[in-house]
Amino acid sequence: MNPRPGAGGLAACRSVSVTHGRGDAAVSALADVDLAIATGEVMSLTGRSGSGKTTLLHVLGGLVVPNAGEVTWRGAPLSSLDAVARGRARATGIAFVFQGANLLPTFTAYENVAFAAHASQSNGSTDQPQPLELLELVGLSAKAEALPSELSGGEAQRVAIARALAQRPALLLCDEPTGHLDTDTGARVLDLIDALHGEFGFAQVTATHDADVAARFDRAVGLADGKLAGTEQFT
């Protein structure tokens, strides 16, 4: 059974609202959102572009501070921390995979993963897999010395996944991870994330506007105009 909002779990939002701008120009990105994520759970956030999916991911990961409400990580406050402390909290087990791979353009595939692994070690994480092992897990050990410009879109996204795994995440936040990929390549990327979830056991929240992608997960939480718009359970 999934935990009710505020009942603990790995991460939670309680009455979270986010507003961009001020006065008459203010726009509500999230409005009074309650959401809890259990350890090892896989779920999707669904809704049209502009519904608040990306903002909610950023709030859960401590990249955006809500105007109202509270975000917790492993039972401790996250949103009330300053920027440095939120960064340290992320380093204890939160990783992102964005719509674009966002690799460092002058670093090789190996160096992109190694940089993330080094940053994670610097923040106290132990028992790190080696960068080449992670590239092998995503089927790209042969491209370890390739620059991002020498990779296909699917290959670059697989490097981004390896980079996220280098942080040994307990929570993987994916923002439209197949949005820039063709259907077949996107399906292979999702299959890869599924397989890695089975091996590493991280919780996963994936934002998508694709109903077929959403149906791959245990539950789909809908968003519309920054508000929760129902939950569909698939398992």
C-alpha positions, 0 to 999 in steps of 0.5 A: 500500500502506498503511504498517504501524504505526510505519513512518512515514506522516502519523500513527501510534499505536504500542501505544497504551492509554487507561484512564479512572479508577483502581483497581477503577473503571478502564475500558480505552478503548483497549488496545495499538492500532497504527494508521498513516495515510498521506498522503491516505488515507481510512479509517473506524473502525467499531464499536459505541458505546463501542468506542473510536472517539472516543477513538482519534480524540482520541488521533490528534488530540492531544486525549487523551494515552494512558496507554501507547504513542506517537502521532506526527504527521508523524514527530515525537512528539505524545503526549509533548508538553505541552498547549500544544505539542500545540495547536501541532502540531494547528495544523500540519494536524489538523482535527476535524468532530464529530457535532454542528456545535459552532458558536459560537452567537453567531457567524454562519456567516462568523464561525465560519469566519473565526475558524478561519482567523484561528487557523490564520494565527496559528499560521503557516499560509499561503495561506489560502482566504477564509471566503466562498470556503469557504462557497461551496465547501460551498454556503452563501455565501448563509447567510454572515450566518446564526446557527447557530440559523437553519441546518438540521442539514445546513447547520450541519454544512456550516459545520463542514466549511468551518471545518475546511477553514479550517485547511488540514488534512492530516488531517481527523478526523470523529466520526460526522459524520452521526450527527444527520442524516437519511439523505438529508442525511447522504449529501449531507454525506458526498458533500461531504466526498468531493468536498472530499477530491478537491480538497484531498487531505487524509487522512481518518479517519471514525468510524462505526457504519454499515456503509454509511458505512464502505464508502465509504472505502478501508479500514475498521478495526474496534474492539471493546472498545478493541481492533483487530478486523480491517481490511476493504479496499475498494480 
